[in-house]
Amino acid sequence: MLSIDIDQFMLELKDGAFKSVGPSNKEATIKMYDVDGVEVREYGDKRVKIAFEDEQGSEIEVALFPEQAKAVASGLELLEEESEIFD
């Protein structure tokens, strides 16, 4: 399941094209539950891309710099050591 919440977002439909209207102070929160697939790969010369897909085919891709990817890996290792989730 994919959930998208976009604050202060308005679209204009004109001549078959969508255009964002209003100020550029928009914020979004995207959540994905029941992930069916995860892929990690290089993205360009300096980033790591993590792609998540659910069983309905919805996809989220996140591009991280190496230090951010290391922080995710460290966080997972720490959680594996300290939490019962991985048991």
FENBEL-V264224 format. One record per run of one state. SS is the DSSP state (a for helix, b for strand, c for the rest). FROM is the first residue (numbers start at 1). LEN is the number of residues. If there is no record, write none. Layout:
BEGIN
SS|FROM|LEN  SS|FROM|LEN
END
This chain:
BEGIN
c|1|1  b|2|6  c|8|2  b|10|5  c|15|2  b|17|5  c|22|5  b|27|6  c|33|2  b|35|9  c|44|3  b|47|8  c|55|4  b|59|7  a|66|17  c|83|5
END
